[in-house]
Amino acid sequence: MHDEPRLSALAVGGRGRSGHLRWVDPSAAGRVRTVTLAAVVVLAALNVADVVTTQLLLGHRGIEANPLAGLLLASRDLLWVKLALILALALKVVRGRPRLGVMGAACFAAGIYATAVLSNLLVLHAATAA
């Protein structure tokens, strides 16, 4: 007998009654859902930070490089559109089957937004220091 954790804990087993792949370790599905929801919460916070820092940059004669975001910023709907999309994602995560791909994508998107917020903060720092 092996006392080491099985590497297949996050892998999928055979097909269930519905034809969907099932988790070998059911607790792994819960962990995937938890990590995915945490990434979605972080993504929401970073989107708020992105909008706030972008607004601050616009106050320092900055420009929005994304034309769609520029239109939504002008109408003051950008934050609400972003949060509505994230809410839809969160509902899908809560109601749907846990998926490793969604978890990875949510974590990746959070990393991208963290980079965007950091970039905004660095540009804002340079703009206020000048």
Secondary structure, 3 states (H helix, E strand, C coil): CCCCCCHHHHCEEEECCCCCEEECCHHHHHHHHHHHHHHHHHHHHHHHHHHHHHHHHHHCCCCCCCHHHHHHHHCCCHHHHHHHHHHHHHHHHHHCCCCHHHHHHHHHHHHHHHHHHHHHHHHHHHHHHC
